[in-house]
Amino acid sequence: MDARMWDALVGVMKDAYTAGLGEGTVPRPVIMPLVRGELVGLIWVRPLKVGEDALTGIAELANIAAAAGADEVVLAWETHDVATACELPIVGPAPCLNMVLATRDGHILHRFPYDEQLLSRSPEGWASVAPDWRPAPAPQPGGELVPPIQAAVNFSFTPIKLDHPDPFGVTVVLMEEDGYRISLTEAFAR
């Protein structure tokens, strides 16, 4: 992936986190598949139930990458959010935006830790915060990934066998029906 594309995706994720945290929520895990350097789109995980459903839902993000024949994927998630949803121990800094760039040959883990600056608190107790981005540690080639993210990376490059003339289109429809939020780029929109 070229540096401009990477910087753009990091910028989009940081903007999404700034907006989400300002509204009192952490953005859900997202996958961004690429085919020959062309971004397919952003696919946000469906609403999840804590436990096995969260593990499965995050891993299923790979379906769209596999159906598109992606040769690169970027996944983004928040450390504490995924650990809590999947009932896993917290690995790495928290709070932290994590982004992994993966190909069939391996992956590089990037971490963007932040401190939460309180903006306001609602009468119900919801906090609106702004991320204060701390210095990012060096990227980690082959860095340890939490199980659902590792599964999504692995399955992203496993071809989907669908007996359908448009496996990508049917995968998009099925995932949208399951509640995944899919925003395709113009080149891949149907």
C-alpha positions, 0 to 999 in steps of 0.5 A: 500500500502506498503511503498516501493511501495509508495516511488517508485511511489513518486520517479517516479512522482518527476522524471517525474516532474523534466524531464517535467519542464526541458523541459518547461512543467508540466506533465499531470494528471496521475492515477496509479491503483493497484490490490492486491498490483500489479501496473497496469500501468501509465495512463496519461490524454489525451490532454485537452481543457480548461473547461468542456473537462478538467473536463471530461478528468481527471475524465475519468482516472478512467475508466481504474482503474474500468475496472481493478478492482483496489482496490487502486489508486494513482492520481498525478496532479499539483495544478495550471495546473489542476485549470487552465485547469478546470477553478477552483480556486487554492486550496493549495500550488502552484506550487505543485505536489499532490498525492492522495492514495485512496481505497474504504474506503477513501483517503489520500492527499499528497502534494509536494510543490516546487519552480521553479528554472529558468534554461533557457528561449527560444527565444519564451519565454518558461521557462525551470525550475527545481523543488526545492522540499520544505518540504512536509506538513503532509499527509491529510486523507480525504483532500479536492480534486478538483472536477475532481480528486474527481470524478476520485477517486469515479469512480475508484471503480465503476465497469464498465459494458461492454458486452465484454469478455475482459472489461479491454482490450477493455477499454485500446484500447478505451482510447488509441484511445481517446488519453490517454497515457497508459503504462501497467506493464508486468503483465497487458500488453496484 
